[in-house]
Amino acid sequence: QRILRLAEMCRRLETEEEKVLPFYPSSLAEWEQQDVCRILAASPEEPLARALQDYVGLERFWQRFNKAKLEEKALERARAALANRNRHLRELLQQYLAGAVLSQKVPRDPPPL
């Protein structure tokens, strides 16, 4: 119940895209969606199925949680790629600066005899 209340409070902080677009479009055909709705509307007979009905409201929470985890992993990979590129660019810069120092040590015009 606490998670559901927090989700309701956070609803106003969502972006317009999050409010309008669903996170996961269904890949089910029309007739499959109708079957799912019919099955969900019927009251379950098994005790486990009845217990799971109490947690149907958390489905949206888990969708958002999983989406946030996926975005976090994508950002971690992007950060690692940027760190690798930064390291490579620093190495190139060090090579360039080392070459510039060497060229300054070599005299441009030999001294006259």
N, C-alpha and C positions, 0 to 999 in steps of 0.2 A: 504494500500500500504506500509505503514511503517513496519507493522508486516511482510509482505512478504519479504521486503528488508532485515530485520533483520534475517529472517529465512535463506535467501540465504547466508548471511554473516556467520551465525553460522554453516552452512553445512560443512565447512572445519574443524570445531572443533568436529564433530561427530566421534565416534569410528567406526572401521571397521564393527563391528556387527550391529550398527545402520544403516550404509549405505547399507549393503547387505541384512539383514533380515527385512521383513516387521514387523510392530508392531502387527498387528492383521491379522492373516490368515483368509481368507474368509471361512465361513461355508456354503456358497451357493453351490448348485450343478452346474454342467457345464451349463445346460440349463437355470438355474436361472441367472447365471452370464451373459449369452448372452442376456437375456431379459433386464437386468439392463443396459448393454451397449447400447442396441437398444433404450431404453427409454431415456437414458442420451444424446444420439446423436441427438434425435429429439428436435426441438426447442419448448419450452413450450408456451402454449397459455395463461395461467393464469398470471396475473400481479405479484402475489407473487412468483410463480415459476421462472419468469424471474428475479425478484430481487434476489432470492436465488442463481442464477447462478453466480452472482458476488462474492459470498462467497465460491465457490467450492474450491478455492485455500487455504482456511483456514482449510480444512478438516485435512490435515496432521498436522497442528499446534495444532488443538484440540486433535488429537490422542496423540501427544507428551505431551501436557499439562496434559491430563488425566493419561497417563502413569507415568509422574513425580509425580502427586498427589497420585497415588496408591503406588508408591515406598516410598513417604514421609510417608504415613499412616503405611506402613509395618515397616519402620524404627522406627516410634514412638512406635509401639507395641513392637518391639524388644527391644528398649531402656527401656520401662516400665518393661518388663520381666527381663532384666538384672538388673535394679535398685531393683526390688523385690528380686531377687536372691542375690544381694549384701547385702541387708538389712538382709536377712536370715543368710547369712554367717557371718556377723558382730555379730549378736545375738549369734550364735554358738561360735564364738571366745570369746565373753564376758563371756559366760558360762564356757568355758574351762579355761580362765584366772582366773575367780572367784574361780573355783575348785582348781587351782594350788596355789592360795594365801592361801586358807583354809588348804591345805595339808602342806604348809610350817609352818603354825602356830601350827599345832599339832606336838608335839615332837615325833621323830622317836624312840628313846630309852628312856624309863622312867629313871629318875635319880635313882642312887643306894640308898638304905636305909641306 
